[in-house]
Amino acid sequence: MMRSLKARIVLFLGILMIVLTMMISIILLYQWRSLILENQRQNALAVARTFAASILDGLIYQESGLLPNEGYLENQIHNFLGKNNQVRWLVMYDRDGHVAVRSSFESSDPGDAGEAEALPPAAGRTGTRIYRSRSFGWILETALPLQIHSKSWGELHMGFDLEPARARLQRLFFLIFGLAVLFVVSITAFIWFFINRVTQSLGRLVTEMKQFDLDNITPTQMKAGEDEIGVLVSNFEKMKQRLQQSRQQLLNAQRQIYHAEKLASIGRLASGVAHEINNPLHGMKSCLYAIAQEPRNLPEVKRYLGLADEALDHIALIVQKLLGFSRQHAKQTVAMELNNEIEKVLSLLTYRLSKNQIIIEKKFQSDLPLLHADPHLIQEVIMNLLLNSMDSMEEEEEGGTIRITTARNGEGHIHLEIADTGCGIDSRDLDKIFDPFFTTKDEGKGTGLGLSVSLGIIESHGGTITCQSRPYRGTTFHITLPIQGAK
């Protein structure tokens, strides 16, 4: 994928290598082309000067009468062209710039005869040019003055075949191009292999990160080397240890907060619990007084001892429930019946409900599936919500009503609803009720942690808790919990 780090690096380096290779290849090709053409110019000028010297000798001999004027130059040109297959044509101009002698051509195009394409007389200067002829292809033309000191006979123009040099340049181009392609492919393959090794290590580290689970921390399988990847692996291992320590500290603090809120709830239950224990104690005291009055009346003594034993059992049951609720437990998810846990909480609130004339309406679905959750934490949530409902109706002379409803919500959830007829919550405070330490109660009647703790407990079980309330119309809490627990 082009979005991957490996592909981006290889693409960038590949383009960079192609650009650099092209630049170097073009520079080399241009330099070699210049060298080859310069070598061709020097060779052509050397050949032209040699032939020009023989032509000058002939012209001098003609003027001296030692050689015939007719046919000599033509024979010289013919013999020269026969021996030098690199020379395509030859033209000699007189001192007036007219063609004096030229080689014969098969083409009827005068330009190919050197008349139209040849360099004009250069006023005694040596010159060269390269052009493309329609019949001969690429031509290197030389122009040499035929003169000795101040005496001039004209100019000699020769056309040399550049096709062999062009073929050499073409072969050189393909050689450089092939080497450049081979170089780029080789370097790109090496870069891909090297980066692949690096990204494989990064990929394994990413896999380790994805598989990282705070609930089940295992040592990193990768070995920490001395390179940058090794530093990442080592730091990742240290980070896991720090996260584990931080999580443990967070869990400890969370348990302490839960326990503190639970103890606060027990403090609010103290008067009711004291009353629940006080009544059996008074009964036991009456039984002991009756036994002391008639110690020899064995039937009555047995009856009073039985009543005292029942009172002790009642006290033990109350203390057992209170200890079970207040004891600090490690979180443990088990299959539990939600309706039974609600009944356990209600049994601790019996006296206070009766004292404040609060009626409990229970609408329990009888065939609720077992809920996978921590029963102690769920009890704490129910206790917090019921205590808040009772506090909202405490000042009412006629008490009030708390309606508790349980039902299955869809295929995988259970819905719990706790509604009261209390004073309700102001709309301005409704968004803040789950904030830690937020409370509208009088000092000493709440810590402001109850609903915040309840929210944390429900969310840790993968559920949700919401609130609906209107001032003087009551409050309703909706709790939805997944049957199978948090995923």
C-alpha positions in Angstrom: 0.0 0.0 0.0 1.3 3.4 -1.0 0.2 4.8 2.3 2.6 2.6 4.2 5.9 4.0 5.6 7.9 1.5 3.6 6.3 2.3 0.3 6.7 6.1 0.9 10.4 5.8 1.7 11.1 3.5 -1.2 9.1 5.7 -3.6 10.9 8.8 -2.4 14.4 7.2 -2.6 13.5 5.6 -5.9 12.5 8.9 -7.5 15.6 10.5 -6.0 17.8 7.8 -7.4 16.2 8.0 -10.8 16.6 11.8 -10.9 20.2 11.7 -9.8 21.0 8.8 -12.2 19.4 10.6 -15.1 21.4 13.8 -14.3 24.7 11.9 -14.0 23.9 9.9 -17.2 23.0 13.0 -19.2 26.2 14.8 -18.0 28.4 11.7 -18.8 26.7 11.2 -22.2 27.1 14.9 -23.0 30.8 14.8 -22.0 31.4 11.7 -24.1 29.5 13.1 -27.0 31.6 16.2 -26.9 34.8 14.2 -26.7 33.8 11.9 -29.6 32.7 14.8 -31.8 35.9 16.8 -30.9 37.9 13.7 -31.9 36.0 13.5 -35.1 36.7 17.2 -35.8 40.4 16.9 -35.1 40.7 13.8 -37.3 38.6 15.4 -40.1 40.8 18.6 -40.0 43.9 16.5 -40.1 42.7 14.6 -43.1 41.6 17.8 -44.8 44.9 19.5 -44.1 46.8 16.6 -45.6 44.7 16.6 -48.7 44.8 20.4 -48.9 48.6 20.3 -48.9 48.7 17.9 -51.9 46.2 20.1 -53.7 48.4 23.2 -53.0 51.4 21.4 -54.4 49.4 20.6 -57.5 48.2 24.1 -58.0 51.7 25.5 -57.6 53.0 22.9 -60.1 50.2 23.9 -62.5 51.1 27.6 -62.3 54.8 26.6 -62.9 53.8 24.6 -66.0 55.0 21.4 -64.5 51.5 19.8 -64.5 48.7 20.0 -67.0 45.8 22.3 -66.1 43.1 19.9 -67.2 42.1 16.8 -65.2 44.7 16.9 -62.5 42.6 18.1 -59.7 39.7 15.8 -60.7 42.0 12.8 -60.6 43.4 13.8 -57.2 39.9 14.1 -55.8 38.9 10.8 -57.4 41.9 9.0 -56.0 41.4 10.6 -52.6 37.8 9.6 -52.3 38.6 6.1 -53.3 41.1 5.7 -50.5 39.0 7.5 -47.8 35.6 6.0 -47.5 34.8 8.4 -44.6 34.7 11.4 -47.0 31.3 11.7 -48.7 31.9 14.7 -50.9 34.5 17.3 -51.7 34.2 20.8 -53.2 36.9 23.3 -54.1 36.1 27.0 -54.5 38.2 29.5 -56.4 39.3 32.8 -54.9 36.0 34.4 -56.2 33.9 31.9 -54.3 32.8 29.9 -57.4 32.9 26.1 -57.5 36.1 25.2 -59.3 36.1 21.4 -58.7 33.7 19.1 -57.0 33.3 15.3 -56.6 30.6 13.5 -58.5 27.3 12.6 -56.8 24.6 10.1 -57.6 21.9 12.4 -56.2 20.5 15.1 -58.4 19.9 17.3 -55.4 22.4 20.2 -55.7 22.3 20.5 -51.9 23.8 17.1 -51.6 26.5 18.1 -54.0 27.7 20.6 -51.4 26.6 23.6 -53.3 23.6 24.6 -51.2 24.7 23.0 -47.9 28.4 23.7 -48.0 29.9 26.3 -45.9 30.4 29.6 -47.7 34.0 30.8 -48.3 35.4 31.7 -44.9 37.8 34.4 -46.0 40.9 32.4 -45.1 39.5 30.9 -41.8 39.3 27.2 -41.0 35.8 26.1 -40.0 33.7 23.1 -39.3 30.0 22.4 -38.9 27.7 19.4 -38.4 24.3 19.0 -40.2 22.0 16.3 -41.5 22.1 15.7 -45.3 19.1 14.3 -47.1 21.2 11.8 -48.9 24.2 11.1 -46.7 22.7 11.5 -43.2 24.8 13.2 -40.6 27.8 15.1 -42.1 30.8 16.8 -40.5 31.9 19.5 -43.0 35.3 21.1 -42.9 36.5 24.3 -44.7 40.2 25.0 -45.2 41.7 28.0 -47.0 44.0 27.1 -49.9 46.7 29.7 -49.4 50.4 30.2 -48.7 51.1 33.4 -47.0 49.2 36.2 -48.8 48.6 34.2 -52.0 45.2 32.4 -52.0 43.8 29.9 -54.5 40.4 29.5 -52.8 38.9 27.1 -50.2 38.6 23.3 -49.9 35.3 21.9 -48.4 35.0 18.3 -47.4 32.0 16.4 -46.0 32.9 13.5 -43.6 30.5 10.7 -42.7 29.3 11.0 -39.1 27.0 8.0 -39.1 29.6 5.7 -37.5 30.2 8.2 -34.7 26.4 8.6 -34.4 26.1 4.8 -34.1 28.8 4.8 -31.4 26.9 7.5 -29.5 23.7 5.5 -29.8 25.3 2.4 -28.5 26.9 4.5 -25.7 23.4 5.9 -24.9 21.8 2.5 -24.6 24.8 1.2 -22.6 24.5 4.1 -20.1 20.7 3.8 -20.0 20.9 0.0 -19.3 23.5 0.5 -16.6 21.4 3.3 -15.1 18.3 1.1 -15.1 20.3 -1.8 -13.6 21.8 0.6 -11.0 18.4 2.0 -10.0 16.7 -1.4 -9.9 19.5 -2.8 -7.8 19.6 0.1 -5.4 15.8 0.2 -5.1 15.8 -3.6 -4.4 18.5 -3.1 -1.7 16.6 -0.2 -0.2 13.3 -2.3 -0.2 15.1 -5.2 1.4 16.7 -3.0 4.1 13.5 -1.0 4.8 11.5 -4.2 4.8 13.7 -5.5 7.6 13.2 -2.3 9.6 9.4 -2.2 9.0 9.1 -5.9 9.9 10.5 -5.0 13.3 8.2 -2.1 13.5 5.3 -4.3 12.4 6.0 -6.8 15.1 6.2 -4.0 17.7 2.8 -2.7 16.4 1.4 -6.2 16.8 2.7 -6.3 20.3 1.0 -3.0 21.0 -2.3 -4.1 19.6 -2.2 -7.3 21.7 -1.3 -5.4 24.8 -3.9 -6.0 27.5 -3.8 -4.4 30.9 -5.7 -7.3 32.4 -3.2 -9.8 31.1 0.3 -8.3 30.7 2.9 -10.6 29.2 6.6 -9.8 28.5 7.3 -8.5 25.0 8.4 -11.3 22.7 10.8 -9.0 20.7 14.4 -8.7 21.8 15.7 -5.2 22.6 18.7 -4.6 20.4 21.1 -1.6 20.4 19.5 0.2 17.5 16.5 2.6 17.5 14.0 -0.3 17.2 15.6 -1.9 20.2 15.2 1.4 22.1 11.5 1.5 21.1 11.1 -2.1 22.3 12.8 -1.4 25.6 10.8 1.8 26.2 7.6 0.0 25.3 8.4 -2.7 27.9 9.0 0.0 30.5 5.8 1.8 29.5 3.9 -1.5 30.1 5.3 -1.8 33.5 4.5 1.8 34.4 0.9 1.4 33.0 0.5 -1.8 35.1 1.7 0.1 38.2 -0.5 3.1 37.4 -3.5 0.8 36.8 -2.9 -1.0 40.1 -2.7 2.3 41.9 -5.9 3.4 40.2 -7.7 0.2 41.1 -6.6 0.6 44.7 -7.7 4.2 44.8 -11.0 3.2 43.2 -11.5 0.4 45.8 -10.8 2.9 48.5 -13.3 5.3 47.1 -15.9 2.6 46.8 -15.3 1.4 50.3 -15.4 5.0 51.6 -18.8 5.5 50.0 -20.0 2.2 51.3 -19.0 3.2 54.8 -20.7 6.5 54.3 -23.9 4.5 53.3 -23.5 2.4 56.4 -23.3 5.5 58.5 -26.6 6.7 57.0 -28.0 3.2 57.9 -26.7 3.3 61.5 -30.0 4.5 63.2 -32.0 1.8 61.4 -29.5 -0.9 62.2 -29.4 0.1 65.8 -33.1 -0.1 66.0 -33.1 -3.5 64.3 -30.7 -4.8 66.9 -32.2 -2.9 69.9 -35.6 -4.6 69.6 -34.3 -8.2 69.9 -32.0 -7.0 72.8 -35.1 -5.7 74.7 -36.8 -9.0 74.0 -33.8 -11.0 75.3 -33.7 -8.7 78.4 -37.4 -9.4 79.1 -36.8 -13.2 78.7 -33.9 -13.2 81.1 -36.0 -11.2 83.6 -38.8 -13.7 83.4 -36.4 -16.6 83.9 -34.9 -14.9 86.9 -38.4 -14.6 88.5 -39.3 -18.3 88.0 -36.0 -20.2 87.6 -37.7 -23.6 88.6 -40.4 -23.3 86.0 -38.6 -25.4 83.4 -41.2 -25.3 80.7 -41.3 -21.5 80.8 -37.5 -21.3 81.0 -37.2 -23.4 77.9 -39.8 -21.2 76.1 -37.9 -18.0 77.1 -34.6 -19.4 76.1 -36.0 -20.3 72.7 -37.3 -16.7 72.3 -33.8 -15.4 73.3 -32.2 -17.7 70.8 -34.4 -16.4 68.0 -33.5 -12.8 69.0 -29.8 -13.7 68.9 -30.3 -15.3 65.4 -32.0 -12.1 64.3 -29.2 -10.0 65.6 -26.6 -12.3 64.0 -28.4 -12.1 60.6 -28.5 -8.3 60.7 -24.8 -8.1 61.6 -24.0 -10.7 58.9 -25.8 -8.6 56.3 -24.2 -5.4 57.4 -20.7 -7.0 57.4 -21.4 -8.5 54.0 -22.3 -5.2 52.6 -19.5 -3.2 54.3 -16.6 -5.7 53.7 -14.1 -4.6 51.1 -14.1 -7.2 48.3 -11.9 -7.7 45.2 -13.9 -7.4 42.0 -15.2 -10.8 41.0 -17.7 -11.5 38.2 -20.1 -14.3 38.9 -23.6 -15.4 37.6 -26.1 -13.7 39.9 -29.9 -13.0 40.1 -30.5 -9.3 40.1 -33.9 -9.6 41.9 -32.2 -11.4 44.8 -29.5 -8.7 45.1 -32.2 -6.0 45.3 -34.0 -7.9 48.1 -30.7 -8.1 50.1 -30.3 -4.4 49.9 -34.0 -3.8 50.8 -33.6 -6.0 53.9 -31.0 -3.5 55.3 -33.4 -0.6 54.7 -36.5 -2.1 56.3 -36.5 0.1 59.4 -35.8 3.4 57.7 -38.4 2.7 55.0 -41.0 2.0 57.6 -40.0 4.9 59.8 -40.3 7.4 56.9 -43.5 5.8 55.6 -41.9 5.0 52.3 -43.7 2.3 50.2 -41.7 0.0 48.0 -43.4 -1.2 44.8 -41.6 -4.1 43.2 -42.2 -5.0 39.6 -39.7 -7.8 39.1 -39.7 -10.0 36.0 -39.7 -13.5 37.4 -37.8 -15.2 34.6 -34.8 -12.9 34.4 -31.7 -14.6 33.0 -28.6 -14.7 35.3 -26.5 -11.6 35.1 -22.7 -11.9 34.9 -21.5 -9.1 37.3 -20.0 -8.5 40.7 -22.9 -8.8 43.2 -21.2 -6.6 45.9 -20.7 -3.7 43.4 -24.3 -4.0 42.0 -25.6 -4.0 45.6 -23.6 -0.8 46.2 -25.2 0.9 43.2 -28.7 -0.1 44.3 -28.0 1.0 47.9 -26.7 4.4 46.7 -29.8 5.0 44.5 -32.3 3.9 47.1 -30.6 6.0 49.8 -30.8 9.0 47.5 -34.5 8.4 46.8 -35.2 8.0 50.6 -33.3 11.3 51.3 -35.4 13.1 48.7 -38.6 12.0 50.5 -37.4 12.2 54.1 -39.0 15.6 54.8 -42.3 14.6 53.3 -44.9 14.1 56.1 -46.7 11.4 54.1 -43.5 9.6 52.9 -43.6 8.5 49.3 -43.2 5.7 47.0 -40.1 4.0 45.4 -40.9 1.8 42.4 -38.3 -0.8 41.4 -38.7 -2.5 38.0 -36.6 -5.2 36.4 -37.1 -6.5 32.9 -35.2 -8.0 30.0 -34.3 -5.4 27.5 -33.8 -7.1 24.1 -31.7 -10.2 23.7 -28.6 -9.3 25.6 -29.4 -6.8 28.3 -31.3 -6.4 31.6 -33.0 -3.1 32.5 -33.3 -1.8 36.1 -35.4 1.2 36.8 -35.6 2.9 40.2 -38.2 5.7 40.4 -39.3 7.8 43.4 -41.8 10.5 44.2 -39.3 12.8 45.9 -38.4 16.4 45.5 -36.6 15.8 42.1 -33.5 17.5 40.8 -33.1 21.0 39.4 -32.6 21.0 35.6 -29.4 23.1 36.1 -27.9 20.4 38.3 -29.0 17.4 36.2 -25.8 17.4 34.0 -23.6 17.5 37.1 -25.0 14.8 39.3 -22.5 12.2 38.2 -19.5 14.5 38.8 -17.3 13.5 41.8 -18.0 15.4 45.0 -21.1 17.2 43.6 -24.0 17.2 46.0 -27.0 19.4 46.9 -27.5 17.8 50.3 -26.9 19.5 53.6 -23.4 19.1 55.1 -23.0 15.7 56.8 -25.7 14.0 54.7 -23.6 13.0 51.7 -20.1 12.8 50.3 -21.0 13.6 46.7 -19.4 10.4 45.5 -22.4 8.1 45.5 -23.6 8.7 41.9 -20.0 9.1 40.6 -19.1 5.7 42.1 -22.3 4.2 40.7 -21.5 5.5 37.2 -18.0 4.0 37.4 -19.3 0.6 38.6 -22.0 0.4 35.8 -19.6 1.4 33.1 -17.0 -1.1 34.3 -19.7 -3.8 33.7 -20.3 -2.5 30.2 -23.6 -0.9 31.1 -25.2 2.6 31.1 -26.9 4.7 33.7 -29.1 7.7 33.0 -31.3 10.0 35.0 -34.6 11.7 34.4 -36.0 14.2 36.9 -38.2 17.2 37.3 -38.4 19.4 40.4 -41.2 18.2 42.8 -42.1 15.4 40.3 -39.6 12.8 41.4 -36.6 11.1 39.9 -36.0 8.0 37.8 -32.8 6.2 37.2 -32.4 3.8 34.3 -29.7 1.2 34.4 -28.9 -1.2 31.5 -26.5 -4.0 32.0 -25.3 -6.6 29.5 -26.2 -10.2 30.5 -22.8 -11.5 29.6 -20.9 -8.7 31.3 -18.4 -6.2 29.9 -16.6 -7.3 26.7 
